[in-house]
Every structure is written in C-alpha cells, then in structure tokens.
Amino acid sequence: MQVIQAIYENGVFRPMEPVDLPPASKVTLEIRPVPTAPKTAHLEETYEILSHSYGTGVSDLAARHDEHQP
C-alpha cells in the first residue's frame, strides 16, 4: 500500500509525486482532505508579538529612519 498526496483539479486527482503503477491501473482511493491553515493564522502570532513593548534604551527609534533610503 502506498500513501501519496494529490491535488483535485477539473474532476481529476493529480499526484504530487511520481506513482509506481502501470498506465490505466485501477486503484481504490481513500479521500482525506489535508487541513490547511487559514491565511491569517500566522498574523495572530505576529500581532501578539507586536502588542508588547520592549525597552531598547534608544529614546527615538525613528531618528535615523531615512539613513538607508536611496
């Protein structure tokens, strides 16, 4: 038994890796959708980090803002 991942497009399952089967082989598929994280899932962690303030010892972090601009 071989487990592979495939993408379902236009009514056809397209393997994401080579499959060692002769052409026109009949197979039995067990469909289990791969859970996908919502695109904004990583933003929650980012917003959590940004919600904290950190002491840097620099009173004006924007003082050199334009230094690296072309």
PQR file with spaces between the fields and no chain letter, atoms N, CA, C, O and H, PARSE charges and radii, in Angstrom:
ATOM       1  N    MET     1       0.849   -1.179    0.000 -0.4000 1.5000
ATOM       2  CA   MET     1       0.000    0.000    0.000 -0.0000 2.0000
ATOM       3  C    MET     1       0.890    1.236    0.000  0.5500 1.7000
ATOM       4  O    MET     1       1.908    1.285    0.689 -0.5500 1.4000
ATOM       5  N    GLN     2       0.493    2.218   -0.774 -0.4000 1.5000
ATOM       6  CA   GLN     2       1.278    3.436   -0.923 -0.0000 2.0000
ATOM       7  C    GLN     2       0.393    4.631   -0.595  0.5500 1.7000
ATOM       8  O    GLN     2      -0.746    4.703   -1.057 -0.5500 1.4000
ATOM       9  H    GLN     2      -0.335    2.178   -1.334  0.4000 1.0000
ATOM      10  N    VAL     3       0.900    5.563    0.193 -0.4000 1.5000
ATOM      11  CA   VAL     3       0.170    6.782    0.523 -0.0000 2.0000
ATOM      12  C    VAL     3       0.829    7.920   -0.242  0.5500 1.7000
ATOM      13  O    VAL     3       2.036    8.135   -0.131 -0.5500 1.4000
ATOM      14  H    VAL     3       1.825    5.504    0.568  0.4000 1.0000
ATOM      15  N    ILE     4       0.045    8.635   -1.006 -0.4000 1.5000
ATOM      16  CA   ILE     4       0.561    9.782   -1.765 -0.0000 2.0000
ATOM      17  C    ILE     4      -0.360   10.968   -1.553  0.5500 1.7000
ATOM      18  O    ILE     4      -1.501   10.810   -1.117 -0.5500 1.4000
ATOM      19  H    ILE     4      -0.936    8.461   -1.096  0.4000 1.0000
ATOM      20  N    GLN     5       0.132   12.144   -1.857 -0.4000 1.5000
ATOM      21  CA   GLN     5      -0.703   13.342   -1.836 -0.0000 2.0000
ATOM      22  C    GLN     5      -1.042   13.692   -3.274  0.5500 1.7000
ATOM      23  O    GLN     5      -0.233   13.504   -4.182 -0.5500 1.4000
ATOM      24  H    GLN     5       1.058   12.273   -2.211  0.4000 1.0000
ATOM      25  N    ALA     6      -2.242   14.200   -3.467 -0.4000 1.5000
ATOM      26  CA   ALA     6      -2.688   14.576   -4.804 -0.0000 2.0000
ATOM      27  C    ALA     6      -3.491   15.864   -4.710  0.5500 1.7000
ATOM      28  O    ALA     6      -3.973   16.246   -3.644 -0.5500 1.4000
ATOM      29  H    ALA     6      -2.899   14.353   -2.729  0.4000 1.0000
ATOM      30  N    ILE     7      -3.619   16.516   -5.845 -0.4000 1.5000
ATOM      31  CA   ILE     7      -4.440   17.714   -5.956 -0.0000 2.0000
ATOM      32  C    ILE     7      -5.617   17.372   -6.855  0.5500 1.7000
ATOM      33  O    ILE     7      -5.455   16.748   -7.903 -0.5500 1.4000
ATOM      34  H    ILE     7      -3.227   16.206   -6.711  0.4000 1.0000
ATOM      35  N    TYR     8      -6.800   17.787   -6.430 -0.4000 1.5000
ATOM      36  CA   TYR     8      -8.004   17.540   -7.208 -0.0000 2.0000
ATOM      37  C    TYR     8      -8.293   18.774   -8.051  0.5500 1.7000
ATOM      38  O    TYR     8      -8.576   19.844   -7.512 -0.5500 1.4000
ATOM      39  H    TYR     8      -6.932   18.294   -5.578  0.4000 1.0000
ATOM      40  N    GLU     9      -8.223   18.630   -9.376 -0.4000 1.5000
ATOM      41  CA   GLU     9      -8.451   19.736  -10.306 -0.0000 2.0000
ATOM      42  C    GLU     9      -9.271   19.257  -11.490  0.5500 1.7000
ATOM      43  O    GLU     9      -8.977   18.213  -12.072 -0.5500 1.4000
ATOM      44  H    GLU     9      -7.994   17.760   -9.813  0.4000 1.0000
ATOM      45  N    ASN    10     -10.279   20.002  -11.840 -0.4000 1.5000
ATOM      46  CA   ASN    10     -11.080   19.714  -13.034 -0.0000 2.0000
ATOM      47  C    ASN    10     -11.570   18.265  -13.062  0.5500 1.7000
ATOM      48  O    ASN    10     -11.587   17.631  -14.118 -0.5500 1.4000
ATOM      49  H    ASN    10     -10.518   20.850  -11.367  0.4000 1.0000
ATOM      50  N    GLY    11     -11.968   17.744  -11.898 -0.4000 1.5000
ATOM      51  CA   GLY    11     -12.509   16.395  -11.837 -0.0000 2.0000
ATOM      52  C    GLY    11     -11.487   15.289  -11.867  0.5500 1.7000
ATOM      53  O    GLY    11     -11.850   14.123  -12.021 -0.5500 1.4000
ATOM      54  H    GLY    11     -11.954   18.258  -11.041  0.4000 1.0000
ATOM      55  N    VAL    12     -10.194   15.623  -11.724 -0.4000 1.5000
ATOM      56  CA   VAL    12      -9.130   14.619  -11.812 -0.0000 2.0000
ATOM      57  C    VAL    12      -8.199   14.779  -10.607  0.5500 1.7000
ATOM      58  O    VAL    12      -7.865   15.899  -10.219 -0.5500 1.4000
ATOM      59  H    VAL    12      -9.899   16.571  -11.599  0.4000 1.0000
ATOM      60  N    PHE    13      -7.780   13.644  -10.014 -0.4000 1.5000
ATOM      61  CA   PHE    13      -6.777   13.672   -8.953 -0.0000 2.0000
ATOM      62  C    PHE    13      -5.401   13.608   -9.599  0.5500 1.7000
ATOM      63  O    PHE    13      -5.082   12.655  -10.309 -0.5500 1.4000
ATOM      64  H    PHE    13      -8.051   12.735  -10.329  0.4000 1.0000
ATOM      65  N    ARG    14      -4.586   14.632   -9.348 -0.4000 1.5000
ATOM      66  CA   ARG    14      -3.240   14.705   -9.923 -0.0000 2.0000
ATOM      67  C    ARG    14      -2.220   14.461   -8.819  0.5500 1.7000
ATOM      68  O    ARG    14      -2.112   15.270   -7.897 -0.5500 1.4000
ATOM      69  H    ARG    14      -4.845   15.407   -8.771  0.4000 1.0000
ATOM      70  N    PRO    15      -1.458   13.351   -8.894 -0.5600 1.5000
ATOM      71  CA   PRO    15      -0.455   13.064   -7.864  0.2800 2.0000
ATOM      72  C    PRO    15       0.597   14.166   -7.781  0.5500 1.7000
ATOM      73  O    PRO    15       0.989   14.742   -8.796 -0.5500 1.4000
ATOM      74  N    MET    16       1.044   14.448   -6.568 -0.4000 1.5000
ATOM      75  CA   MET    16       2.067   15.466   -6.358 -0.0000 2.0000
ATOM      76  C    MET    16       3.476   14.868   -6.384  0.5500 1.7000
ATOM      77  O    MET    16       4.460   15.587   -6.211 -0.5500 1.4000
ATOM      78  H    MET    16       0.725   13.979   -5.744  0.4000 1.0000
ATOM      79  N    GLU    17       3.570   13.574   -6.597 -0.4000 1.5000
ATOM      80  CA   GLU    17       4.853   12.883   -6.670 -0.0000 2.0000
ATOM      81  C    GLU    17       4.695   11.706   -7.625  0.5500 1.7000
ATOM      82  O    GLU    17       3.566   11.300   -7.903 -0.5500 1.4000
ATOM      83  H    GLU    17       2.770   12.990   -6.738  0.4000 1.0000
ATOM      84  N    PRO    18       5.783   11.151   -8.134 -0.5600 1.5000
ATOM      85  CA   PRO    18       5.670   10.007   -9.051  0.2800 2.0000
ATOM      86  C    PRO    18       4.985    8.815   -8.370  0.5500 1.7000
ATOM      87  O    PRO    18       5.171    8.573   -7.177 -0.5500 1.4000
ATOM      88  N    VAL    19       4.193    8.081   -9.152 -0.4000 1.5000
ATOM      89  CA   VAL    19       3.495    6.905   -8.648 -0.0000 2.0000
ATOM      90  C    VAL    19       3.965    5.695   -9.456  0.5500 1.7000
ATOM      91  O    VAL    19       3.981    5.732  -10.686 -0.5500 1.4000
ATOM      92  H    VAL    19       4.041    8.277  -10.121  0.4000 1.0000
ATOM      93  N    ASP    20       4.341    4.641   -8.767 -0.4000 1.5000
ATOM      94  CA   ASP    20       4.857    3.446   -9.428 -0.0000 2.0000
ATOM      95  C    ASP    20       3.706    2.493   -9.760  0.5500 1.7000
ATOM      96  O    ASP    20       3.483    1.503   -9.065 -0.5500 1.4000
ATOM      97  H    ASP    20       4.328    4.611   -7.768  0.4000 1.0000
ATOM      98  N    LEU    21       2.981    2.811  -10.835 -0.4000 1.5000
ATOM      99  CA   LEU    21       1.867    1.987  -11.301 -0.0000 2.0000
ATOM     100  C    LEU    21       1.892    1.930  -12.823  0.5500 1.7000
ATOM     101  O    LEU    21       2.278    2.900  -13.475 -0.5500 1.4000
ATOM     102  H    LEU    21       3.162    3.616  -11.401  0.4000 1.0000
ATOM     103  N    PRO    22       1.485    0.809  -13.385 -0.5600 1.5000
ATOM     104  CA   PRO    22       1.372    0.766  -14.851  0.2800 2.0000
ATOM     105  C    PRO    22       0.214    1.666  -15.308  0.5500 1.7000
ATOM     106  O    PRO    22      -0.727    1.894  -14.548 -0.5500 1.4000
ATOM     107  N    PRO    23       0.278    2.171  -16.529 -0.5600 1.5000
ATOM     108  CA   PRO    23      -0.807    3.009  -17.048  0.2800 2.0000
ATOM     109  C    PRO    23      -2.147    2.272  -16.989  0.5500 1.7000
ATOM     110  O    PRO    23      -2.202    1.053  -17.155 -0.5500 1.4000
ATOM     111  N    ALA    24      -3.206    3.012  -16.756 -0.4000 1.5000
ATOM     112  CA   ALA    24      -4.588    2.523  -16.710 -0.0000 2.0000
ATOM     113  C    ALA    24      -4.841    1.555  -15.554  0.5500 1.7000
ATOM     114  O    ALA    24      -5.796    0.779  -15.599 -0.5500 1.4000
ATOM     115  H    ALA    24      -3.161    4.002  -16.621  0.4000 1.0000
ATOM     116  N    SER    25      -4.000    1.592  -14.523 -0.4000 1.5000
ATOM     117  CA   SER    25      -4.225    0.742  -13.344 -0.0000 2.0000
ATOM     118  C    SER    25      -5.447    1.246  -12.583  0.5500 1.7000
ATOM     119  O    SER    25      -5.655    2.453  -12.460 -0.5500 1.4000
ATOM     120  H    SER    25      -3.225    2.222  -14.487  0.4000 1.0000
ATOM     121  N    LYS    26      -6.239    0.331  -12.082 -0.4000 1.5000
ATOM     122  CA   LYS    26      -7.363    0.696  -11.222 -0.0000 2.0000
ATOM     123  C    LYS    26      -6.866    0.712   -9.787  0.5500 1.7000
ATOM     124  O    LYS    26      -6.120   -0.175   -9.371 -0.5500 1.4000
ATOM     125  H    LYS    26      -6.069   -0.650  -12.182  0.4000 1.0000
ATOM     126  N    VAL    27      -7.278    1.712   -9.037 -0.4000 1.5000
ATOM     127  CA   VAL    27      -6.872    1.840   -7.642 -0.0000 2.0000
ATOM     128  C    VAL    27      -8.099    2.194   -6.798  0.5500 1.7000
ATOM     129  O    VAL    27      -9.124    2.625   -7.326 -0.5500 1.4000
ATOM     130  H    VAL    27      -7.884    2.432   -9.375  0.4000 1.0000
ATOM     131  N    THR    28      -7.981    2.010   -5.505 -0.4000 1.5000
ATOM     132  CA   THR    28      -9.010    2.444   -4.565 -0.0000 2.0000
ATOM     133  C    THR    28      -8.461    3.652   -3.825  0.5500 1.7000
ATOM     134  O    THR    28      -7.352    3.608   -3.292 -0.5500 1.4000
ATOM     135  H    THR    28      -7.148    1.660   -5.076  0.4000 1.0000
ATOM     136  N    LEU    29      -9.229    4.722   -3.791 -0.4000 1.5000
ATOM     137  CA   LEU    29      -8.793    5.943   -3.121 -0.0000 2.0000
ATOM     138  C    LEU    29      -9.559    6.127   -1.820  0.5500 1.7000
ATOM     139  O    LEU    29     -10.772    5.927   -1.769 -0.5500 1.4000
ATOM     140  H    LEU    29     -10.130    4.757   -4.223  0.4000 1.0000
ATOM     141  N    GLU    30      -8.847    6.507   -0.778 -0.4000 1.5000
ATOM     142  CA   GLU    30      -9.471    6.916    0.471 -0.0000 2.0000
ATOM     143  C    GLU    30      -9.232    8.419    0.580  0.5500 1.7000
ATOM     144  O    GLU    30      -8.100    8.854    0.794 -0.5500 1.4000
ATOM     145  H    GLU    30      -7.861    6.669   -0.819  0.4000 1.0000
ATOM     146  N    ILE    31     -10.278    9.202    0.437 -0.4000 1.5000
ATOM     147  CA   ILE    31     -10.151   10.655    0.383 -0.0000 2.0000
ATOM     148  C    ILE    31     -10.128   11.223    1.804  0.5500 1.7000
ATOM     149  O    ILE    31     -11.082   11.061    2.565 -0.5500 1.4000
ATOM     150  H    ILE    31     -11.197    8.848    0.263  0.4000 1.0000
ATOM     151  N    ARG    32      -9.036   11.883    2.143 -0.4000 1.5000
ATOM     152  CA   ARG    32      -8.903   12.595    3.413 -0.0000 2.0000
ATOM     153  C    ARG    32      -8.324   13.964    3.098  0.5500 1.7000
ATOM     154  O    ARG    32      -7.125   14.076    2.847 -0.5500 1.4000
ATOM     155  H    ARG    32      -8.261   12.015    1.525  0.4000 1.0000
ATOM     156  N    PRO    33      -9.144   15.006    3.105 -0.5600 1.5000
ATOM     157  CA   PRO    33      -8.620   16.339    2.798  0.2800 2.0000
ATOM     158  C    PRO    33      -7.500   16.730    3.755  0.5500 1.7000
ATOM     159  O    PRO    33      -7.575   16.468    4.956 -0.5500 1.4000
ATOM     160  N    VAL    34      -6.475   17.352    3.218 -0.4000 1.5000
ATOM     161  CA   VAL    34      -5.366   17.845    4.025 -0.0000 2.0000
ATOM     162  C    VAL    34      -5.801   19.180    4.610  0.5500 1.7000
ATOM     163  O    VAL    34      -6.128   20.105    3.866 -0.5500 1.4000
ATOM     164  H    VAL    34      -6.414   17.565    2.243  0.4000 1.0000
ATOM     165  N    PRO    35      -5.808   19.291    5.942 -0.5600 1.5000
ATOM     166  CA   PRO    35      -6.241   20.567    6.531  0.2800 2.0000
ATOM     167  C    PRO    35      -5.261   21.678    6.176  0.5500 1.7000
ATOM     168  O    PRO    35      -4.045   21.490    6.207 -0.5500 1.4000
ATOM     169  N    THR    36      -5.799   22.806    5.847 -0.4000 1.5000
ATOM     170  CA   THR    36      -4.962   23.956    5.529 -0.0000 2.0000
ATOM     171  C    THR    36      -5.240   25.043    6.549  0.5500 1.7000
ATOM     172  O    THR    36      -6.387   25.288    6.923 -0.5500 1.4000
ATOM     173  H    THR    36      -6.786   22.959    5.821  0.4000 1.0000
ATOM     174  N    ALA    37      -4.186   25.684    6.987 -0.4000 1.5000
ATOM     175  CA   ALA    37      -4.325   26.773    7.948 -0.0000 2.0000
ATOM     176  C    ALA    37      -4.871   27.991    7.223  0.5500 1.7000
ATOM     177  O    ALA    37      -4.488   28.264    6.085 -0.5500 1.4000
ATOM     178  H    ALA    37      -3.254   25.486    6.683  0.4000 1.0000
ATOM     179  N    PRO    38      -5.750   28.713    7.866 -0.5600 1.5000
ATOM     180  CA   PRO    38      -6.222   29.960    7.243  0.2800 2.0000
ATOM     181  C    PRO    38      -5.043   30.897    6.993  0.5500 1.7000
ATOM     182  O    PRO    38      -4.073   30.899    7.750 -0.5500 1.4000
ATOM     183  N    LYS    39      -5.129   31.667    5.960 -0.4000 1.5000
ATOM     184  CA   LYS    39      -4.016   32.549    5.582 -0.0000 2.0000
ATOM     185  C    LYS    39      -3.678   33.558    6.672  0.5500 1.7000
ATOM     186  O    LYS    39      -2.561   34.073    6.710 -0.5500 1.4000
ATOM     187  H    LYS    39      -5.917   31.666    5.345  0.4000 1.0000
ATOM     188  N    THR    40      -4.623   33.845    7.553 -0.4000 1.5000
ATOM     189  CA   THR    40      -4.365   34.838    8.592 -0.0000 2.0000
ATOM     190  C    THR    40      -3.905   34.209    9.899  0.5500 1.7000
ATOM     191  O    THR    40      -3.691   34.927   10.875 -0.5500 1.4000
ATOM     192  H    THR    40      -5.531   33.426    7.523  0.4000 1.0000
ATOM     193  N    ALA    41      -3.748   32.892    9.947 -0.4000 1.5000
ATOM     194  CA   ALA    41      -3.369   32.229   11.197 -0.0000 2.0000
ATOM     195  C    ALA    41      -2.046   32.753   11.733  0.5500 1.7000
ATOM     196  O    ALA    41      -1.913   32.970   12.938 -0.5500 1.4000
ATOM     197  H    ALA    41      -3.922   32.308    9.154  0.4000 1.0000
ATOM     198  N    HIS    42      -1.070   32.960   10.865 -0.4000 1.5000
ATOM     199  CA   HIS    42       0.230   33.449   11.321 -0.0000 2.0000
ATOM     200  C    HIS    42       0.164   34.888   11.802  0.5500 1.7000
ATOM     201  O    HIS    42       1.028   35.328   12.561 -0.5500 1.4000
ATOM     202  H    HIS    42      -1.178   32.784    9.886  0.4000 1.0000
ATOM     203  N    LEU    43      -0.852   35.626   11.370 -0.4000 1.5000
ATOM     204  CA   LEU    43      -0.962   37.029   11.777 -0.0000 2.0000
ATOM     205  C    LEU    43      -1.285   37.165   13.254  0.5500 1.7000
ATOM     206  O    LEU    43      -0.855   38.125   13.894 -0.5500 1.4000
ATOM     207  H    LEU    43      -1.554   35.269   10.754  0.4000 1.0000
ATOM     208  N    GLU    44      -2.035   36.220   13.805 -0.4000 1.5000
ATOM     209  CA   GLU    44      -2.365   36.293   15.226 -0.0000 2.0000
ATOM     210  C    GLU    44      -1.099   36.279   16.074  0.5500 1.7000
ATOM     211  O    GLU    44      -0.982   37.052   17.025 -0.5500 1.4000
ATOM     212  H    GLU    44      -2.384   35.440   13.286  0.4000 1.0000
ATOM     213  N    GLU    45      -0.160   35.414   15.739 -0.4000 1.5000
ATOM     214  CA   GLU    45       1.103   35.362   16.479 -0.0000 2.0000
ATOM     215  C    GLU    45       1.892   36.655   16.283  0.5500 1.7000
ATOM     216  O    GLU    45       2.488   37.172   17.228 -0.5500 1.4000
ATOM     217  H    GLU    45      -0.256   34.787   14.966  0.4000 1.0000
ATOM     218  N    THR    46       1.894   37.170   15.066 -0.4000 1.5000
ATOM     219  CA   THR    46       2.603   38.425   14.782 -0.0000 2.0000
ATOM     220  C    THR    46       2.005   39.571   15.579  0.5500 1.7000
ATOM     221  O    THR    46       2.738   40.356   16.181 -0.5500 1.4000
ATOM     222  H    THR    46       1.410   36.750   14.298  0.4000 1.0000
ATOM     223  N    TYR    47       0.677   39.678   15.589 -0.4000 1.5000
ATOM     224  CA   TYR    47       0.022   40.755   16.339 -0.0000 2.0000
ATOM     225  C    TYR    47       0.277   40.618   17.836  0.5500 1.7000
ATOM     226  O    TYR    47       0.399   41.622   18.537 -0.5500 1.4000
ATOM     227  H    TYR    47       0.081   39.041   15.100  0.4000 1.0000
ATOM     228  N    GLU    48       0.357   39.396   18.325 -0.4000 1.5000
ATOM     229  CA   GLU    48       0.651   39.176   19.733 -0.0000 2.0000
ATOM     230  C    GLU    48       2.039   39.726   20.064  0.5500 1.7000
ATOM     231  O    GLU    48       2.214   40.400   21.079 -0.5500 1.4000
ATOM     232  H    GLU    48       0.258   38.580   17.755  0.4000 1.0000
ATOM     233  N    ILE    49       3.013   39.446   19.221 -0.4000 1.5000
ATOM     234  CA   ILE    49       4.376   39.946   19.444 -0.0000 2.0000
ATOM     235  C    ILE    49       4.403   41.468   19.375  0.5500 1.7000
ATOM     236  O    ILE    49       5.046   42.122   20.196 -0.5500 1.4000
ATOM     237  H    ILE    49       2.871   38.898   18.397  0.4000 1.0000
ATOM     238  N    LEU    50       3.702   42.027   18.393 -0.4000 1.5000
ATOM     239  CA   LEU    50       3.708   43.481   18.221 -0.0000 2.0000
ATOM     240  C    LEU    50       2.968   44.213   19.326  0.5500 1.7000
ATOM     241  O    LEU    50       3.176   45.411   19.522 -0.5500 1.4000
ATOM     242  H    LEU    50       3.180   41.496   17.727  0.4000 1.0000
ATOM     243  N    SER    51       2.108   43.512   20.047 -0.4000 1.5000
ATOM     244  CA   SER    51       1.331   44.165   21.107 -0.0000 2.0000
ATOM     245  C    SER    51       2.182   44.443   22.345  0.5500 1.7000
ATOM     246  O    SER    51       1.745   45.172   23.235 -0.5500 1.4000
ATOM     247  H    SER    51       1.939   42.540   19.888  0.4000 1.0000
ATOM     248  N    HIS    52       3.371   43.882   22.419 -0.4000 1.5000
ATOM     249  CA   HIS    52       4.252   44.104   23.565 -0.0000 2.0000
ATOM     250  C    HIS    52       5.243   45.211   23.248  0.5500 1.7000
ATOM     251  O    HIS    52       5.661   45.380   22.103 -0.5500 1.4000
ATOM     252  H    HIS    52       3.726   43.289   21.696  0.4000 1.0000
ATOM     253  N    SER    53       5.608   45.955   24.269 -0.4000 1.5000
ATOM     254  CA   SER    53       6.659   46.957   24.075 -0.0000 2.0000
ATOM     255  C    SER    53       7.946   46.432   24.701  0.5500 1.7000
ATOM     256  O    SER    53       7.927   45.726   25.710 -0.5500 1.4000
ATOM     257  H    SER    53       5.268   45.818   25.199  0.4000 1.0000
ATOM     258  N    TYR    54       9.042   46.789   24.089 -0.4000 1.5000
ATOM     259  CA   TYR    54      10.336   46.316   24.550 -0.0000 2.0000
ATOM     260  C    TYR    54      11.254   47.510   24.791  0.5500 1.7000
ATOM     261  O    TYR    54      11.293   48.447   23.993 -0.5500 1.4000
ATOM     262  H    TYR    54       9.057   47.363   23.270  0.4000 1.0000
ATOM     263  N    GLY    55      11.978   47.466   25.880 -0.4000 1.5000
ATOM     264  CA   GLY    55      12.924   48.531   26.183 -0.0000 2.0000
ATOM     265  C    GLY    55      14.188   48.360   25.364  0.5500 1.7000
ATOM     266  O    GLY    55      14.873   47.343   25.478 -0.5500 1.4000
ATOM     267  H    GLY    55      11.947   46.704   26.527  0.4000 1.0000
ATOM     268  N    THR    56      14.503   49.348   24.537 -0.4000 1.5000
ATOM     269  CA   THR    56      15.707   49.262   23.704 -0.0000 2.0000
ATOM     270  C    THR    56      16.814   50.179   24.206  0.5500 1.7000
ATOM     271  O    THR    56      17.976   50.034   23.826 -0.5500 1.4000
ATOM     272  H    THR    56      13.947   50.174   24.444  0.4000 1.0000
ATOM     273  N    GLY    57      16.441   51.124   25.063 -0.4000 1.5000
ATOM     274  CA   GLY    57      17.429   52.091   25.527 -0.0000 2.0000
ATOM     275  C    GLY    57      17.612   53.244   24.560  0.5500 1.7000
ATOM     276  O    GLY    57      18.344   54.186   24.863 -0.5500 1.4000
ATOM     277  H    GLY    57      15.497   51.242   25.372  0.4000 1.0000
ATOM     278  N    VAL    58      16.961   53.194   23.396 -0.4000 1.5000
ATOM     279  CA   VAL    58      17.037   54.273   22.417 -0.0000 2.0000
ATOM     280  C    VAL    58      15.757   55.087   22.549  0.5500 1.7000
ATOM     281  O    VAL    58      14.661   54.536   22.444 -0.5500 1.4000
ATOM     282  H    VAL    58      16.366   52.428   23.151  0.4000 1.0000
ATOM     283  N    SER    59      15.884   56.386   22.776 -0.4000 1.5000
ATOM     284  CA   SER    59      14.696   57.199   23.018 -0.0000 2.0000
ATOM     285  C    SER    59      13.926   57.534   21.748  0.5500 1.7000
ATOM     286  O    SER    59      12.709   57.716   21.799 -0.5500 1.4000
ATOM     287  H    SER    59      16.774   56.833   22.860  0.4000 1.0000
ATOM     288  N    ASP    60      14.611   57.618   20.610 -0.4000 1.5000
ATOM     289  CA   ASP    60      13.923   57.969   19.370 -0.0000 2.0000
ATOM     290  C    ASP    60      14.359   56.998   18.270  0.5500 1.7000
ATOM     291  O    ASP    60      15.361   57.229   17.593 -0.5500 1.4000
ATOM     292  H    ASP    60      15.599   57.470   20.569  0.4000 1.0000
ATOM     293  N    LEU    61      13.608   55.920   18.097 -0.4000 1.5000
ATOM     294  CA   LEU    61      13.982   54.909   17.104 -0.0000 2.0000
ATOM     295  C    LEU    61      13.834   55.416   15.669  0.5500 1.7000
ATOM     296  O    LEU    61      14.437   54.849   14.758 -0.5500 1.4000
ATOM     297  H    LEU    61      12.794   55.732   18.647  0.4000 1.0000
ATOM     298  N    ALA    62      13.050   56.466   15.449 -0.4000 1.5000
ATOM     299  CA   ALA    62      12.847   56.988   14.098 -0.0000 2.0000
ATOM     300  C    ALA    62      13.887   58.031   13.717  0.5500 1.7000
ATOM     301  O    ALA    62      13.854   58.545   12.599 -0.5500 1.4000
ATOM     302  H    ALA    62      12.560   56.927   16.188  0.4000 1.0000
ATOM     303  N    ALA    63      14.801   58.353   14.607 -0.4000 1.5000
ATOM     304  CA   ALA    63      15.774   59.413   14.342 -0.0000 2.0000
ATOM     305  C    ALA    63      16.619   59.128   13.120  0.5500 1.7000
ATOM     306  O    ALA    63      17.004   60.062   12.416 -0.5500 1.4000
ATOM     307  H    ALA    63      14.828   57.935   15.515  0.4000 1.0000
ATOM     308  N    ARG    64      16.923   57.857   12.838 -0.4000 1.5000
ATOM     309  CA   ARG    64      17.768   57.514   11.698 -0.0000 2.0000
ATOM     310  C    ARG    64      16.967   56.795   10.613  0.5500 1.7000
ATOM     311  O    ARG    64      17.518   56.015    9.836 -0.5500 1.4000
ATOM     312  H    ARG    64      16.610   57.099   13.409  0.4000 1.0000
ATOM     313  N    HIS    65      15.673   57.064   10.572 -0.4000 1.5000
ATOM     314  CA   HIS    65      14.762   56.356    9.657 -0.0000 2.0000
ATOM     315  C    HIS    65      15.181   56.446    8.196  0.5500 1.7000
ATOM     316  O    HIS    65      15.141   55.442    7.484 -0.5500 1.4000
ATOM     317  H    HIS    65      15.226   57.697   11.203  0.4000 1.0000
ATOM     318  N    ASP    66      15.582   57.623    7.738 -0.4000 1.5000
ATOM     319  CA   ASP    66      15.891   57.828    6.318 -0.0000 2.0000
ATOM     320  C    ASP    66      17.338   57.518    5.965  0.5500 1.7000
ATOM     321  O    ASP    66      17.738   57.700    4.815 -0.5500 1.4000
ATOM     322  H    ASP    66      15.615   58.438    8.316  0.4000 1.0000
ATOM     323  N    GLU    67      18.121   57.061    6.909 -0.4000 1.5000
ATOM     324  CA   GLU    67      19.532   56.842    6.669 -0.0000 2.0000
ATOM     325  C    GLU    67      19.819   55.843    5.550  0.5500 1.7000
ATOM     326  O    GLU    67      20.802   55.998    4.825 -0.5500 1.4000
ATOM     327  H    GLU    67      17.796   56.913    7.843  0.4000 1.0000
ATOM     328  N    HIS    68      18.986   54.831    5.403 -0.4000 1.5000
ATOM     329  CA   HIS    68      19.257   53.788    4.413 -0.0000 2.0000
ATOM     330  C    HIS    68      18.379   53.908    3.184  0.5500 1.7000
ATOM     331  O    HIS    68      18.314   52.978    2.380 -0.5500 1.4000
ATOM     332  H    HIS    68      18.188   54.704    5.992  0.4000 1.0000
ATOM     333  N    GLN    69      17.714   55.016    3.024 -0.4000 1.5000
ATOM     334  CA   GLN    69      16.872   55.230    1.843 -0.0000 2.0000
ATOM     335  C    GLN    69      17.742   55.700    0.689  0.5500 1.7000
ATOM     336  O    GLN    69      18.691   56.456    0.895 -0.5500 1.4000
ATOM     337  H    GLN    69      17.767   55.772    3.677  0.4000 1.0000
ATOM     338  N    PRO    70      17.426   55.257   -0.529 -0.5600 1.5000
ATOM     339  CA   PRO    70      18.242   55.680   -1.690  0.2800 2.0000
ATOM     340  C    PRO    70      18.113   57.144   -2.004  0.5500 1.7000
ATOM     341  O    PRO    70      18.738   57.631   -2.946 -0.5500 1.4000
